[in-house]
Amino acid sequence: MNLAQSVAELLAHSSLNDSLVSIVTAAVACSLGFFYFAFYSKRVTTNATWYALTNDALKDHSKGKEQWTTNCRELLYGGLKKVKSAIAVVSPTGPVIFVPNSFAHEIRNIKELDFAKGLVSDFSATYSGLDPIATIDYHDIMQDIVRLDLTRSLDAIVGDMDAEVEAAVRDGLGNVPGYQNTDEIFLQNWKSTELKPFIYRIIARVSTLVFLGPEAASNDDWLEIAVSYTMNLVRAARRLRTVPSFLRPIAQWWIPELKLCRQQVAKAREIINPIAQDRMRRKASGEITEKTADMMSWIDDKARAKGVKIDFASLQLNFAVAALHTTTETLSFLMLDILEHDNGNEHHVERLRKEMVSILAEHGWRKTSLSSMTLLDSAMKESQRMNTLSNVAMQRQATATITLSDGTIIPKGYKLAVETKMDDLDLYPNPEKFDLDRFVKLRETNRSKWHFVTGSPEHTAFGYGKHTCPGRFFASNEIKIILKHLLIKYDWKLSEEQGRFPTLCSGTEVALDPRQRIMVKSRLEEIDLSSL
């Protein structure tokens, strides 16, 4: 146990009077402060232009951090437009160099620009309760499993995913009013539902089925943790950043958000460790073979091959953070886009539904069915273009000082981010318009570049280069399977009273308002999905 933790527990449980507690606290703070300023206060320099929205924010870093949180897009893109070269800005997690999109290809595979280390740093993943995030930087086990084992097994698991989606949608909507014989009654049979919580639950069940198995997919305690841990993690990391860094080793034990994260990690271990032990027993007895699509076995295999011991629960929590949040936001935004931008001339929902029914009627439920849905794939990529979940692309942390081709210096420890081109007029005419066919047309000129799962400097939603999202193929299948059930079995519309809420932004992050509601009712299916 380190000194900071020992003193923290002493103060928490001691019967010392308030004066003595204050003296001990002050002494520890002074000692830690000395070491901080002695060893960590040296400034590393960059030749990028330091930029802020106001002059006082250049001098007062607290104001610079506030601008990042409240006006990040204006700060970064306004600065880039004004300076016309790389800019340096202050963020709550440290200095960031923001570069034009023209550097995307150059930096895509630079090994000294590391995504995982930046994530670990941003979420203070060395602290108890936040440490599951650190598994992303653990011998590439997480990345290898998703990129290799999971992607290779997509055809084998698609049937199980489909069955879980069907059950999750039915459970999530409950008793949805059904089709009636008269139009008058039919039009009245609408039910209001909160969009994001509904989608989140489906994604949690399907992802858990694949990552942990059916016993966890039906475990309400685990599903609650899988859904809520991401937001608790974000809140805890933000709260911890408000504390001076040299006091964090002590302050962490008093922060309620961190305490909640520690409780969830402990509960996750209670649920997952027995599952892992049972899976390893079955693997040893031969019940689970190399041909079985079993992620727990893949984790064990990778850990043994690399000669390391793995914490199954921490890795599963990190899988939940990576898989649930982004896929939920992506699908929720898509649902709103196809409903909000639908009109009497285009009927987006009807066109997507017609494509699905036609392909399923002709080919049945095969591995090629999803990849044949090109209009749906275009809609997904277009919605992703219009609703980027981050205002920047290719976020990295420099593990060594590097110099870009134009001479820009990225000092060790600095973060790097790249401009996105999602609303570029030259690339995307009428970028403010949701164009269902945009990427269908682009694929006519370049068939390989404009798929939903394909990254490029022009479309960086999944990243680009070495750190492109390894789970994008799984996410693509998951979204298409869910939409198959949502659009063929149900009618949807925006609430006339509520409409569409504005998008929420904090720093670089973009999210859909969790209060957003939409209307749903069941409909007569053109094709019986259960018979496929």
Legacy VTK file of the C-alpha trace (Angstrom):
# vtk DataFile Version 3.0
C-alpha trace
ASCII
DATASET POLYDATA
POINTS 532 float
0.000 0.000 0.000
1.473 3.426 -0.952
1.932 6.365 1.399
-1.003 8.376 0.046
-3.457 5.508 0.477
-2.150 4.739 3.953
-2.602 8.329 5.086
-6.054 8.477 3.485
-7.238 5.411 5.367
-5.655 6.685 8.564
-7.618 9.924 8.318
-10.820 8.112 7.374
-10.788 5.737 10.342
-8.812 7.632 12.948
-10.304 9.167 16.047
-7.821 12.068 15.869
-9.251 15.466 16.583
-9.923 17.942 13.770
-6.801 19.996 14.428
-4.475 17.032 14.142
-6.252 15.812 11.016
-5.737 19.244 9.461
-2.045 19.219 10.359
-1.489 15.758 8.871
-3.377 16.702 5.712
-1.386 19.901 5.291
1.899 18.086 5.835
1.122 15.450 3.233
-0.075 18.084 0.767
3.122 20.085 1.189
5.280 16.999 0.749
3.472 15.865 -2.367
3.484 19.425 -3.684
7.263 19.597 -3.284
7.775 16.444 -5.295
5.322 17.627 -7.936
7.055 20.945 -8.533
10.499 19.355 -8.304
9.917 16.662 -10.863
6.842 17.469 -12.995
6.664 21.227 -13.477
9.151 21.537 -16.355
7.406 22.996 -19.384
7.765 21.201 -22.700
7.519 23.530 -25.667
5.939 23.346 -29.109
6.289 25.707 -32.042
2.576 25.464 -32.850
0.679 28.716 -32.311
-1.048 28.832 -28.930
-4.656 29.807 -29.451
-7.706 30.730 -27.368
-10.970 32.526 -28.060
-9.944 35.401 -25.793
-6.558 36.814 -24.817
-7.135 36.285 -21.098
-7.630 32.544 -21.705
-4.079 32.354 -23.082
-2.787 33.504 -19.704
-5.357 31.890 -17.429
-5.432 28.136 -18.104
-8.633 27.682 -16.140
-10.396 29.913 -18.672
-8.735 28.026 -21.513
-10.035 24.741 -20.127
-13.512 26.232 -19.771
-13.456 27.292 -23.432
-12.516 23.736 -24.389
-15.465 22.340 -22.433
-18.108 24.831 -23.553
-16.963 25.998 -27.020
-14.588 23.321 -28.241
-15.595 23.299 -31.904
-15.432 27.095 -32.185
-12.082 27.068 -30.390
-10.440 24.428 -32.590
-11.921 25.139 -36.012
-11.947 28.910 -35.528
-8.300 28.761 -34.521
-7.329 26.554 -37.448
-9.117 28.865 -39.881
-7.445 31.947 -38.430
-3.907 30.596 -38.008
-4.007 28.350 -41.114
-1.594 25.869 -39.537
-1.300 23.718 -36.419
-2.542 25.313 -33.208
-1.911 24.453 -29.551
-4.738 24.747 -27.034
-5.281 24.029 -23.378
-7.681 21.217 -22.449
-8.732 19.768 -19.084
-6.403 16.802 -19.694
-3.399 18.790 -20.898
-2.129 20.577 -24.009
-3.473 19.504 -27.405
-1.971 20.126 -30.840
-4.738 20.417 -33.451
-3.630 19.922 -37.059
-5.330 20.220 -40.467
-6.876 17.140 -42.065
-4.073 17.101 -44.636
-1.868 15.478 -41.958
-4.195 12.479 -41.470
-2.341 10.251 -43.923
1.065 11.264 -42.554
0.338 10.462 -38.912
-1.927 7.444 -39.439
0.715 4.835 -38.542
3.299 6.758 -36.507
4.034 4.400 -33.617
5.001 7.253 -31.255
1.446 8.605 -31.503
-0.533 6.227 -29.321
-4.321 6.103 -28.943
-4.402 3.768 -25.936
-2.020 5.797 -23.791
-4.016 8.924 -24.505
-7.205 7.207 -23.356
-5.550 5.901 -20.179
-4.295 9.404 -19.425
-7.621 11.126 -20.152
-9.547 8.797 -17.833
-6.906 8.693 -15.063
-6.983 4.914 -15.419
-4.284 4.335 -12.820
-6.842 4.986 -10.065
-8.943 2.235 -8.523
-12.388 2.108 -10.108
-11.153 3.699 -13.330
-8.473 1.073 -13.959
-10.538 -1.185 -16.274
-9.800 1.383 -19.006
-6.099 0.571 -18.640
-6.705 -2.872 -20.168
-6.758 -1.174 -23.592
-3.017 -0.649 -23.146
-2.368 -4.230 -22.012
-0.315 -6.091 -24.615
-2.917 -5.330 -27.331
-5.012 -8.258 -26.065
-8.278 -6.339 -26.374
-7.481 -5.050 -29.860
-6.304 -8.454 -31.141
-9.433 -10.230 -29.901
-11.793 -7.771 -31.561
-9.815 -7.268 -34.771
-8.995 -10.937 -35.338
-11.130 -13.440 -33.399
-14.408 -11.517 -33.236
-14.308 -10.325 -36.839
-13.543 -13.841 -38.114
-16.509 -15.220 -36.151
-19.161 -12.736 -37.309
-20.787 -15.215 -39.681
-20.965 -17.856 -36.946
-22.618 -15.597 -34.354
-25.021 -13.619 -36.539
-27.881 -16.070 -35.888
-27.538 -15.847 -32.112
-27.306 -12.057 -32.353
-30.509 -11.947 -34.391
-32.422 -14.053 -31.849
-31.227 -11.873 -28.958
-32.197 -8.695 -30.806
-35.692 -10.062 -31.428
-36.134 -10.834 -27.717
-34.611 -7.546 -26.559
-36.800 -5.437 -28.862
-39.919 -7.280 -27.744
-39.007 -6.897 -24.064
-38.041 -3.258 -24.503
-41.234 -2.153 -26.206
-43.554 -4.274 -24.127
-47.186 -4.173 -25.196
-46.986 -1.965 -28.278
-50.423 -1.177 -29.758
-50.876 -3.228 -32.908
-52.360 -2.823 -36.331
-56.119 -2.362 -36.546
-58.418 -2.767 -39.544
-59.429 0.862 -39.881
-57.083 3.736 -40.606
-58.782 5.854 -37.959
-57.922 3.411 -35.169
-54.570 2.586 -36.723
-53.390 6.211 -36.594
-54.272 6.474 -32.912
-52.206 3.481 -31.820
-48.930 5.206 -31.036
-46.807 4.684 -27.954
-44.072 7.030 -26.719
-40.673 5.603 -25.733
-37.333 7.087 -24.698
-35.081 6.405 -27.656
-31.572 6.111 -26.192
-32.356 4.007 -23.101
-34.342 1.649 -25.350
-31.445 1.280 -27.821
-28.865 1.065 -25.033
-30.598 -1.945 -23.519
-30.715 -3.799 -26.839
-27.040 -3.107 -27.533
-26.124 -4.207 -24.001
-27.915 -7.534 -24.344
-26.558 -8.377 -27.781
-22.993 -7.316 -26.963
-23.058 -9.202 -23.677
-24.317 -12.321 -25.433
-21.254 -12.206 -27.684
-18.717 -11.057 -25.096
-19.829 -13.144 -22.101
-22.520 -15.594 -23.137
-26.258 -16.109 -22.519
-25.971 -16.377 -18.726
-24.704 -12.797 -18.507
-27.018 -11.479 -21.238
-29.963 -12.298 -18.970
-28.295 -11.011 -15.781
-29.965 -7.692 -14.931
-27.225 -6.719 -12.462
-24.546 -7.047 -15.126
-26.627 -5.271 -17.772
-27.142 -2.346 -15.397
-23.400 -2.111 -14.800
-22.623 -2.472 -18.513
-24.995 0.390 -19.365
-24.189 2.792 -16.506
-20.464 2.262 -15.922
-19.429 4.396 -18.912
-21.218 7.522 -17.669
-20.071 6.926 -14.095
-16.527 6.579 -15.387
-16.752 9.869 -17.289
-18.196 11.701 -14.276
-15.555 10.273 -11.942
-12.675 11.204 -14.242
-14.028 14.747 -14.646
-14.439 15.141 -10.899
-10.926 13.838 -10.262
-9.483 16.372 -12.714
-10.830 19.215 -10.563
-8.355 18.173 -7.859
-4.677 19.237 -8.145
-2.756 16.246 -9.496
-0.470 15.914 -6.477
-3.517 15.589 -4.179
-5.406 13.040 -6.286
-3.871 9.934 -4.665
-5.516 11.046 -1.406
-8.635 12.786 -2.748
-9.728 9.754 -4.774
-10.964 7.996 -1.640
-13.433 10.812 -0.855
-14.891 11.363 -4.336
-18.426 9.836 -4.493
-18.269 9.187 -8.255
-15.044 7.216 -7.834
-16.529 5.273 -4.957
-19.450 4.271 -7.187
-17.056 3.107 -9.916
-15.121 0.999 -7.398
-18.370 -0.576 -6.241
-19.369 -1.397 -9.811
-15.974 -2.942 -10.575
-16.236 -5.098 -7.447
-19.767 -6.191 -8.384
-18.623 -6.938 -11.936
-15.962 -9.278 -10.575
-18.585 -11.074 -8.468
-20.620 -11.717 -11.621
-17.900 -12.371 -14.208
-15.257 -14.343 -12.308
-17.529 -17.395 -11.770
-18.483 -17.293 -15.462
-14.811 -17.147 -16.436
-13.922 -20.020 -14.112
-16.731 -22.168 -15.522
-15.696 -21.333 -19.090
-12.075 -22.282 -18.393
-13.229 -25.568 -16.852
-15.317 -26.369 -19.931
-12.441 -25.430 -22.183
-10.065 -27.721 -20.304
-12.550 -30.615 -20.552
-12.937 -30.171 -24.298
-16.509 -28.826 -24.266
-15.211 -25.615 -25.827
-12.923 -26.117 -28.829
-10.888 -23.823 -31.053
-13.834 -23.678 -33.465
-16.215 -22.376 -30.782
-16.958 -18.630 -30.949
-16.214 -17.910 -27.300
-14.632 -14.613 -26.299
-13.616 -15.749 -22.807
-11.566 -18.523 -24.409
-10.019 -16.048 -26.831
-8.997 -13.837 -23.909
-7.422 -16.807 -22.146
-5.591 -17.891 -25.299
-4.167 -14.422 -25.952
-3.101 -13.972 -22.324
-1.350 -17.351 -22.247
0.398 -16.670 -25.561
1.735 -13.380 -24.235
2.615 -14.866 -20.838
0.429 -12.490 -18.822
-2.388 -12.795 -16.297
-5.619 -11.074 -17.254
-8.420 -9.585 -15.170
-11.522 -10.861 -16.983
-13.886 -8.426 -15.269
-11.807 -5.337 -16.072
-11.468 -6.376 -19.691
-15.215 -7.007 -19.984
-15.969 -3.585 -18.500
-13.671 -2.032 -21.082
-15.426 -3.972 -23.831
-18.710 -2.549 -22.522
-17.329 0.997 -22.538
-16.010 0.604 -26.090
-18.952 -1.245 -27.624
-22.109 0.021 -25.951
-21.839 3.797 -25.847
-20.702 4.545 -29.401
-23.018 2.014 -31.058
-25.996 3.280 -29.053
-25.307 6.893 -30.046
-24.766 5.937 -33.700
-28.003 3.962 -33.990
-30.037 6.522 -32.021
-28.866 9.374 -34.262
-29.676 7.283 -37.344
-33.225 6.659 -36.141
-33.751 10.392 -35.686
-32.199 11.235 -39.050
-34.369 8.896 -41.105
-37.461 10.148 -39.275
-36.692 13.872 -39.159
-35.506 14.169 -42.750
-38.226 11.929 -44.171
-40.741 13.727 -46.357
-43.484 13.093 -48.858
-41.089 12.784 -51.773
-38.487 10.450 -50.326
-39.972 8.284 -47.559
-36.632 7.172 -46.119
-38.124 4.530 -43.850
-40.150 2.992 -46.673
-37.140 2.857 -48.984
-34.944 1.197 -46.344
-37.714 -1.220 -45.437
-38.283 -2.116 -49.105
-34.578 -2.913 -49.578
-34.529 -5.143 -46.493
-37.657 -7.061 -47.447
-36.500 -7.541 -51.037
-33.099 -8.937 -50.037
-34.471 -11.165 -47.288
-37.238 -12.510 -49.533
-34.761 -13.393 -52.271
-31.756 -14.593 -50.280
-33.163 -15.436 -46.859
-31.163 -14.861 -43.693
-27.616 -15.523 -44.973
-24.231 -14.042 -44.205
-24.413 -12.032 -47.447
-27.813 -10.508 -46.662
-26.471 -7.707 -44.475
-23.660 -6.751 -46.850
-26.175 -6.582 -49.710
-28.137 -3.791 -47.997
-26.265 -0.961 -49.716
-28.889 1.739 -49.163
-28.951 0.956 -45.440
-25.152 1.037 -45.363
-25.242 4.450 -47.054
-27.805 5.746 -44.556
-25.631 4.598 -41.664
-22.521 6.284 -43.048
-24.420 9.485 -43.887
-25.883 9.712 -40.374
-22.414 9.081 -38.963
-21.104 11.934 -41.132
-23.753 14.335 -39.854
-23.475 13.241 -36.200
-19.793 12.674 -35.503
-19.417 11.532 -31.896
-16.288 13.648 -31.588
-15.478 17.081 -32.993
-11.973 15.855 -33.818
-10.402 12.769 -35.349
-7.419 10.509 -34.704
-6.786 11.518 -31.096
-3.348 10.385 -29.953
-0.756 10.982 -27.256
2.902 11.434 -28.141
5.103 8.863 -26.394
8.175 10.656 -27.746
8.747 14.097 -29.207
8.117 14.019 -32.965
8.284 16.561 -35.777
5.724 16.639 -38.583
6.627 17.298 -42.211
5.882 21.023 -41.911
8.179 21.316 -38.885
5.442 21.285 -36.235
6.831 19.838 -32.994
4.637 17.496 -30.957
6.356 17.236 -27.546
6.297 14.001 -25.591
3.167 13.810 -23.450
1.157 16.206 -25.620
-2.112 15.120 -27.213
-2.686 15.368 -30.957
-5.985 15.648 -32.830
-6.873 16.051 -36.500
-9.485 18.198 -38.214
-12.490 16.312 -39.589
-13.864 16.989 -43.075
-17.405 15.742 -42.546
-19.031 19.033 -43.580
-16.572 19.973 -46.321
-18.466 21.472 -49.268
-15.986 20.170 -51.828
-16.332 16.606 -50.547
-20.002 16.605 -49.637
-22.315 18.958 -51.596
-25.146 20.279 -49.399
-23.454 18.865 -46.279
-26.297 20.050 -44.040
-28.742 17.759 -45.877
-29.272 14.133 -44.892
-28.817 12.408 -48.253
-29.842 8.759 -48.068
-28.141 7.988 -51.395
-24.934 9.981 -50.886
-22.630 7.027 -50.327
-24.442 4.751 -52.767
-23.475 7.288 -55.459
-19.916 7.633 -54.183
-19.484 3.850 -54.226
-20.246 3.925 -57.964
-16.934 5.743 -58.469
-14.950 3.887 -55.790
-16.524 0.659 -54.556
-14.058 0.003 -51.727
-13.772 3.466 -50.151
-17.274 4.428 -49.056
-18.562 1.464 -47.050
-19.786 2.156 -43.508
-16.800 0.286 -42.057
-14.175 1.998 -44.245
-12.054 4.777 -42.778
-10.376 7.519 -44.804
-9.132 11.082 -44.256
-12.464 12.248 -45.705
-14.563 10.173 -43.287
-12.852 9.598 -39.951
-15.755 8.463 -37.763
-13.999 5.137 -37.094
-10.557 6.698 -37.161
-7.897 6.125 -39.773
-4.694 4.141 -39.931
-3.188 1.975 -37.211
-5.813 2.859 -34.613
-8.943 2.490 -36.757
-11.736 1.076 -34.577
-11.270 -2.729 -34.598
-14.911 -3.357 -33.666
-16.478 -1.544 -36.611
-17.442 -4.744 -38.454
-19.241 -6.087 -35.384
-20.969 -2.736 -34.835
-22.091 -2.618 -38.467
-23.724 -6.051 -38.267
-25.292 -5.232 -34.910
-26.882 -2.014 -36.175
-28.221 -3.647 -39.347
-29.727 -6.583 -37.447
-31.458 -4.256 -34.986
-32.808 -2.012 -37.749
-34.167 -5.039 -39.579
-36.433 -5.743 -36.604
-37.260 -2.112 -35.831
-38.257 -1.066 -39.342
-39.993 -4.197 -40.616
-42.048 -4.884 -37.478
-42.818 -1.316 -36.360
-43.763 2.141 -37.568
-41.940 5.129 -36.072
-42.291 8.894 -35.996
-41.016 11.882 -34.046
-43.221 13.237 -31.293
-45.091 16.257 -32.637
-45.006 17.922 -29.223
-41.313 17.325 -28.580
-39.668 17.232 -32.009
-35.921 16.681 -31.989
-33.796 17.908 -29.095
-30.563 19.787 -29.827
-27.403 17.678 -29.757
-25.416 17.789 -26.518
-21.746 18.835 -26.689
-19.047 18.855 -24.022
-15.449 19.298 -25.082
-14.872 17.183 -28.172
-17.690 14.768 -27.274
-21.099 14.840 -28.959
-24.172 12.950 -27.724
-27.902 12.632 -28.205
-30.097 13.982 -25.421
-31.240 10.990 -23.290
-34.655 12.638 -22.860
-35.400 12.302 -26.573
-38.610 10.368 -27.162
-40.080 8.902 -30.345
-43.403 7.292 -31.180
-43.846 3.635 -32.128
-46.591 1.227 -33.093
-46.542 -2.293 -34.525
-47.367 -2.949 -38.163
-48.169 -5.802 -40.530
-44.921 -7.345 -41.713
-44.307 -7.896 -45.422
-42.190 -10.903 -44.511
-42.206 -13.218 -41.482
-38.741 -12.725 -39.997
-39.128 -15.691 -37.664
-39.444 -18.025 -40.644
-36.097 -17.056 -42.203
LINES 1 533
532 0 1 2 3 4 5 6 7 8 9 10 11 12 13 14 15 16 17 18 19 20 21 22 23 24 25 26 27 28 29 30 31 32 33 34 35 36 37 38 39 40 41 42 43 44 45 46 47 48 49 50 51 52 53 54 55 56 57 58 59 60 61 62 63 64 65 66 67 68 69 70 71 72 73 74 75 76 77 78 79 80 81 82 83 84 85 86 87 88 89 90 91 92 93 94 95 96 97 98 99 100 101 102 103 104 105 106 107 108 109 110 111 112 113 114 115 116 117 118 119 120 121 122 123 124 125 126 127 128 129 130 131 132 133 134 135 136 137 138 139 140 141 142 143 144 145 146 147 148 149 150 151 152 153 154 155 156 157 158 159 160 161 162 163 164 165 166 167 168 169 170 171 172 173 174 175 176 177 178 179 180 181 182 183 184 185 186 187 188 189 190 191 192 193 194 195 196 197 198 199 200 201 202 203 204 205 206 207 208 209 210 211 212 213 214 215 216 217 218 219 220 221 222 223 224 225 226 227 228 229 230 231 232 233 234 235 236 237 238 239 240 241 242 243 244 245 246 247 248 249 250 251 252 253 254 255 256 257 258 259 260 261 262 263 264 265 266 267 268 269 270 271 272 273 274 275 276 277 278 279 280 281 282 283 284 285 286 287 288 289 290 291 292 293 294 295 296 297 298 299 300 301 302 303 304 305 306 307 308 309 310 311 312 313 314 315 316 317 318 319 320 321 322 323 324 325 326 327 328 329 330 331 332 333 334 335 336 337 338 339 340 341 342 343 344 345 346 347 348 349 350 351 352 353 354 355 356 357 358 359 360 361 362 363 364 365 366 367 368 369 370 371 372 373 374 375 376 377 378 379 380 381 382 383 384 385 386 387 388 389 390 391 392 393 394 395 396 397 398 399 400 401 402 403 404 405 406 407 408 409 410 411 412 413 414 415 416 417 418 419 420 421 422 423 424 425 426 427 428 429 430 431 432 433 434 435 436 437 438 439 440 441 442 443 444 445 446 447 448 449 450 451 452 453 454 455 456 457 458 459 460 461 462 463 464 465 466 467 468 469 470 471 472 473 474 475 476 477 478 479 480 481 482 483 484 485 486 487 488 489 490 491 492 493 494 495 496 497 498 499 500 501 502 503 504 505 506 507 508 509 510 511 512 513 514 515 516 517 518 519 520 521 522 523 524 525 526 527 528 529 530 531
